[in-house]
Each structure stands twice: as structure tokens, then as C-alpha cells.
Amino acid sequence: MTLQEGQRVTLAADLRLAGTVCTAQDGPAGEDGPQGEEAVVGSLSLASGTAGTVERVDAPREREQSHEVREYVRLKALLDDFGHQMPPASRRQLEEQVAALEPAWTAHREHGPRVTVRVRLDNGFVLDDARADVFTPA
């Protein structure tokens, strides 16, 4: 499912937003935003079915890689580039390490890039940089 700007959508699941809250002019916490006792901590729940309009669809971007995925990429490159020069026992050990990490790599690749959106909900809330897969067309 591909979302488009101006499209009506609804939340596909209940969402709970929690964390440090600041005024729009203060910016996010940690970037000259509220800190310490000036910070406000809040929690907000949005029910599935809450409707809104897509304001922006962000370009797909690669998901963050886990330690296992980064290690697979590193070891696989080492094996591909220098495996033919390695002693047989070292090469076998490296092949075993790569094989052990391959399921994490496969799972990472199956998920593909993540698309995020900015949606203005009918209740006035704006969800920015939200995963597109939590919305369904209305």
C-alpha cells in the first residue's frame, strides 16, 4: 500500500505516545529545549480508526541495522575480498561466522526500506515521521 499526499487515512492500531513534551517554539528536548525540572512529561493515546489527512510522504529510507546485521556485512565483505587468500582453517571459521549471522541479514532485507509520513489527524494532532504502515486508506 502506497500513501499519497492529500489522501484520507485512519490509524490501523492504537498508538501510545510518551516522553518529554515541549512547546513548538522550544524545539525538541536536547536541542535547546526544556531540560531538567522545566521539562514536561506526558502521555497521549490515540485510538485505532482515528482519521486524518496525509500532508507529506517521505522518501523510503533504510532501516537501522542491528549489531548482527552490521557484523554480517563486515564479515561477508572480508570473506568476499580476502577469503581466497586465507588459510583453509581461518576461511572455514569465517564462513561459519557468516552463516550464523545470515538469518539476521535475511530478516533485515525482507523488511525493506521504511516509508514515513506526516499526517494531520482530524482531532488536530500531527504525527510527523510516523511509519506509513500504521495507517490504512479511509
C-alpha positions as CSV (number, residue, x, y, z in Angstrom):
1,M,0.0,0.0,0.0
2,T,1.4,3.4,-1.0
3,L,0.1,6.5,0.7
4,Q,-0.1,9.8,-1.2
5,E,-0.3,13.5,-0.1
6,G,-3.9,14.6,0.4
7,Q,-5.1,11.0,1.0
8,R,-7.6,10.3,3.8
9,V,-6.3,7.7,6.2
10,T,-7.1,6.1,9.6
11,L,-4.9,4.6,12.3
12,A,-4.7,0.9,11.9
13,A,-3.8,0.3,15.6
14,D,-4.0,2.1,18.9
15,L,-1.0,4.3,19.5
16,R,0.6,5.5,22.8
17,L,2.9,8.4,22.6
18,A,5.0,9.1,25.7
19,G,8.1,11.1,26.6
20,T,9.3,14.7,27.0
21,V,7.0,17.3,25.7
22,C,8.0,20.9,24.8
23,T,6.3,23.8,23.1
24,A,6.7,24.1,19.3
25,Q,9.0,27.2,19.6
26,D,11.4,25.4,22.1
27,G,12.2,22.6,19.7
28,P,12.9,19.0,20.7
29,A,14.5,18.3,24.1
30,G,18.2,18.3,23.9
31,E,18.3,20.9,21.2
32,D,17.9,24.0,23.4
33,G,14.6,22.5,24.5
34,P,13.3,22.1,28.0
35,Q,15.6,20.1,30.3
36,G,15.6,19.0,34.0
37,E,12.7,20.3,36.0
38,E,11.5,22.6,33.2
39,A,10.6,19.5,31.0
40,V,7.1,18.3,30.9
41,V,6.5,14.6,30.7
42,G,3.3,13.4,29.0
43,S,1.5,10.5,27.6
44,L,-1.2,10.5,24.8
45,S,-3.2,7.6,23.5
46,L,-4.8,7.7,20.0
47,A,-7.4,5.0,19.2
48,S,-7.3,2.9,16.0
49,G,-9.7,4.3,13.5
50,T,-8.7,8.0,14.2
51,A,-8.9,9.7,10.8
52,G,-6.6,12.2,9.2
53,T,-5.1,13.5,6.0
54,V,-1.6,12.7,4.7
55,E,0.3,16.0,4.4
56,R,3.7,14.5,3.3
57,V,5.2,11.2,2.3
58,D,8.9,10.9,2.9
59,A,11.2,9.0,0.7
60,P,11.9,5.4,1.7
61,R,15.0,5.1,3.9
62,E,16.9,2.1,5.0
63,R,16.0,0.7,8.4
64,E,18.6,1.0,11.2
65,Q,20.9,-2.0,11.2
66,S,21.3,-4.2,14.3
67,H,24.7,-5.2,15.6
68,E,24.3,-8.7,14.0
69,V,23.5,-7.1,10.6
70,R,26.4,-4.8,10.7
71,E,28.7,-7.7,11.7
72,Y,27.3,-9.9,8.9
73,V,28.1,-7.1,6.3
74,R,31.6,-6.6,7.7
75,L,32.5,-10.3,7.8
76,K,30.9,-11.1,4.4
77,A,32.9,-8.3,2.8
78,L,36.1,-9.7,4.5
79,L,35.3,-13.2,3.2
80,D,34.5,-11.9,-0.3
81,D,37.6,-9.7,-0.6
82,F,40.2,-11.8,1.2
83,G,38.8,-15.3,1.7
84,H,40.7,-16.7,-1.2
85,Q,44.0,-15.6,0.4
86,M,43.2,-17.0,3.9
87,P,44.5,-20.3,5.3
88,P,41.8,-23.0,5.0
89,A,41.0,-23.2,8.7
90,S,40.6,-19.4,9.0
91,R,38.4,-19.3,6.0
92,R,36.2,-22.1,7.3
93,Q,35.9,-20.3,10.7
94,L,34.9,-17.1,8.9
95,E,32.4,-18.9,6.7
96,E,30.8,-20.4,9.8
97,Q,30.5,-17.0,11.4
98,V,28.9,-15.5,8.3
99,A,26.5,-18.5,8.1
100,A,25.5,-18.0,11.8
101,L,24.7,-14.3,11.1
102,E,22.9,-14.9,7.8
103,P,19.3,-15.2,9.4
104,A,19.6,-11.7,10.8
105,W,20.7,-10.3,7.5
106,T,17.9,-12.1,5.7
107,A,15.3,-10.8,8.1
108,H,16.7,-7.3,7.7
109,R,16.5,-7.5,3.9
110,E,12.9,-8.9,3.9
111,H,11.6,-5.8,5.8
112,G,12.9,-3.4,3.1
113,P,13.1,0.3,3.4
114,R,10.7,2.2,5.7
115,V,8.4,4.9,4.4
116,T,7.4,7.6,6.8
117,V,4.6,10.2,6.6
118,R,3.3,13.4,8.2
119,V,-0.4,13.1,8.9
120,R,-2.7,15.8,10.3
121,L,-5.4,14.0,12.3
122,D,-8.9,15.3,12.4
123,N,-8.6,16.0,16.2
124,G,-5.8,18.5,15.4
125,F,-2.8,16.3,16.3
126,V,0.0,16.0,13.8
127,L,2.0,12.8,13.6
128,D,5.3,13.6,11.8
129,D,7.9,11.0,10.8
130,A,5.3,8.2,11.5
131,R,5.6,4.8,9.9
132,A,3.3,4.6,7.0
133,D,2.3,1.0,7.9
134,V,0.3,2.2,10.9
135,F,-2.2,3.9,8.6
136,T,-4.8,2.5,6.2
137,P,-6.7,4.3,3.5
138,A,-10.0,5.7,4.7
